[in-house]
Amino acid sequence: MAANATASVLAPHGGTIHAMWIPCVVFAHVFAGYFMLRMLLVMFPKATADFKRKFCCGSSTSTQQKHTPKPVSPKAAAAQHVRFDTASSPDQSKGAAAAAAAAAAKDANMGRSTTTYYDADDEEAGLPDISAAGNGAATGVPSQRSQLLMRRLSTMIRPMAMEWQDIGCSYNTSSGMRTVLKAVYGKAEPGDMLALMGPSGAGKSTLMDILAGRKSVGNLTGSVLVNGLPRKKDEFARKTAYVPQDDNFMPTMTVLETCSYYATLTLPRKLGKATRQERIKEVLAAMGLSHTTGTLVGGTLPGGIILRGLSGGERKRLSIANGIMSTPCIVFLDEPTSGLDSFAALSVMSYMRSMAGSGQTVVSSIHQPRAAIWALFDAVTLLSMGRLMFYGPREEMSPWFSEGCGYPYDPRMHGLVSDWGMDLVNIGFKKPESLFGRMMNTLEELDTAADAFRKRYLAGQNGLTAPAAAARGAPPPAGSPTPSDTEFALLDAAYGSPGSNANTQQGGAQAVAAMNRALDTVQEAEQRGGNAGSAGEQQGGCCGMGGRKPSSASWFTQFRVLLWREFLSVTRNPADVAGRCLIFSWLAIFVGLIYYNLSSDVDSLRARLNVLFVEPVILLLLPYVYMSLYTADKQYYIADSSAKLYHPSAYYVAKQMAVMPFAILNVLLFSFTLYGLAGLRPDGWAIGINGLMSVLMYLIAAQVLAFAAVVTPNQDVAFMLAIAWTAVNLLMSNFMVRYKDMTQVWFSQLRYISAMGYAFEGYAQAEFKGIKYSCAGGLAPSITAYLPIFLPNTPILRGTLVTGQLANPGADCVVELGSILEYFELFRPLWMIVVILVGYLLFFHIVTYLGFLWLTKKEKR
């Protein structure tokens, strides 16, 4: 600040243009071009791979050799099917091995050849090459590591039995009370696969939200019990998974990256990287997505840019894959088959059936299931107009309505039982008896049938019982011994890390045997353990990988994976990092050309003041261009917080760390480009203060818009709130009207909340403080000629003495620019201005974070 002590005199120089604007413009375009190129490479991976093979990987011969499929002999393929059971007899093992060998040979041959091949896409996607270790990806059977992993899960799953009693939901509307659910009962035992069915508006989604613990708005009645105890919502959410009908994936992430994100946050931290990747590979294969690992999810980016990626059905299957990644105790599926073709729907629901067979509970709302899917369900809940029409085993639905309610079922007329049940309770359409048979047609008939079923249910003649669930192979209750944590290490030791040479059958034989012995010991202990354990342990015990606690991923792990995701999001969106950089640079060039080459004399003072005002105005308005990015971030956060994926603080810190460096860089490029083109004060400290004011001004403006997006219900209301704040900043900047000129003194107190007022004061001090302009050349002729017109009744201005003095005042004539600061009453020290603006920014960071905490507690749908 030495320049403040002694005023320096700048002679007229014809407008020095600081050369720093040239490298700033060049860097901005190179920087933006780099990230544009990165995005194109991700969007077109095959073209990228071809380019690398052609120009970066040597001759085509070596490339061809590198990607030659690796054969696997039928004998090695047969080993994939062998179950590692050390307790079985040699004869049994030999017979099982022979049967498995025959099955493997059949799979491997497929009527064409005797060799199987691994998929080269695995290598491009960064997945381990596990074909050499006997992986069964090519033959459609689980690999050895998958078998061990799934066996590990089967010993960890604990039952989580749900029961809901007298569930009701209603809303107060302008036309009166509207009932959505009324006296709904039911239960879901471990091993159950329960279907929620009913016509549109029956209350299926509302019931699903209540059961999943996601409903808080409305007049809710009834209770939900977990293992006979009142449900603890936070704990319950960590041990269950909810797959919504609409996904909230980042369009700029690939399928593999998306699954890795969910796996890191939901799988136990003790699980090694190799086993985690095997789990990802398994769920993708189960959902028929193995071929899409390197494909972008795609969708509409904030700002309206459409990014090509997965189809609607593939997105649905990816959503289910991430929902079941951690093998939760209970999986809630909202319309999982909508948007899928019949075969994909059957494949997905068959995998859910296998999960239920491992002791998990699957609750799914579904419309018009095909016969094969209908046969997969154990129980069904049928709703209509919010009434419970039936709950119980699937095969008992038609007898109840036929014999208990007098609505006979005729397979030749009605077709599938599920279709007939939906037709029976739908009263929104006319149903001629000649076409439909005897049907319910009025609300009174619905009420009569619902009351009859409720009486039957409460009398004890309801659905599934615990012995029925146990007969389907449900695991023993909580409280039984669980495998030791060292088994995770044993599992990874069996096959090593992805891509390592240790990933072979022979090298992992001892670890495989040790793993199986440990698991066999645990299973025997569980069988002896019976129903040991308290009721509290039953609800709080481990439930597969999904029985995760808040520490499944540490805070630092959450921060790290969120930082990685946010970095991918901002750098792969053309309208984000690259787009912002170009807009900042182009605006700076545009404004700089308007005020190009300002001279260092009295005539340039007004233009310099205008530059110092326009600069923060642009920074104040630029964040509005990206309002859609703020609202999109809010939607992603709501979806993730509903699933309890991470702590809000980890998300907020990661978001700021990912975005802020790019924002600061863009603002500095804007500031330095405009500074150089306009030819402002050529002092290093003045350039630094100007850049600092610009950075603080933009960060504050962007944070205010982020706060508005978080605390308001939609983008339009966020605009209204932000515009009100912007108007106060512009009008209270002390430039349009000085504070002391305002007649309403009380109203001028709004200046204390004007960040732009503080920034304008900092800009002005950096430009004018401690500096004088030489006026030896006199005033411009245009000014001296204007004075007599401006003051027509002042004859002295027309005299040659005055005009001559103004035109040639002398060599020692100077203009003290500090007088401009006195005119606007800009007296605060620079350090105080910086502290005030930093405090302003911190305040809005705090209230924005509190807004995110508030969102976490709000209803999500």
Secondary structure, DSSP 8 states (H G I E B T S, - for coil): -GGGTS-EEE---S----TTHHHHHHHHHHHHHHHHHHHHHHH-HHHHHHHHHHHTS--HHHHHHHT----B-HHHHHHHT----TTS-HHHHHHHHHHHHHHHHHHHHTTT-S-B---HHHHHTT----TTTT--TTTTS--HHHHHHHHHHHHH-----EEEEEEEEEEEETTEEEEEEEEEEEEE-TT-EEEEE-STTSSHHHHHHHHTT---SSEEEEEEEETTEE--HHHHHHTEEEE-SS----TTSBHHHHHHHHHHHHS-TTS-HHHHHHHHHHHHHHTT-GGGTTSB--EE-TTS-EE----HHHHHHHHHHHHTTT--SEEEEESTTTT--HHHHHHHHHHHHHHHHTT-EEEEE-SS--HHHHTT-SEEEEEETTEEEEEEEGGGHHHIIIIISS----HHHH-SHHHHHHHHH--SS---HHHH-S---SHHHHHHHHHHHHHHHHTT--S--HHHHHHTT----TTS----THHHHHHHHHH-STT-TT-STTTTHHHHHHHHHHHHHHHHHHHHHTT-S-HHHHHHS--GGG---GGGS-HHHHHHHHHHHHHHHHHH-TTTHHHHHHHHHHHHHHHHHHTTT--SSGGGHHHHHHHHHHHHHHHHHGGGGGHHHHHHHHHHHHHHHHTT-S-HHHHHHHHHHHHHHHHHHHHHHHHHHHHHHHT----HHHHHHHHHHHHHHHHHHHHHHHHHHHHSSSHHHHHHHHHHHHHHHHHTSSSSS-GGG-S-GGGGGGGGG-HHHHHHHHHHHHHHTTEEEE-TT-S-HHHHHHHHHHSTT-GGGGSHHHHHHHH---TT-EEETHHHHHHTT----HHHHHHHHHHHHHHHHHHHHHHHHHHHHS---
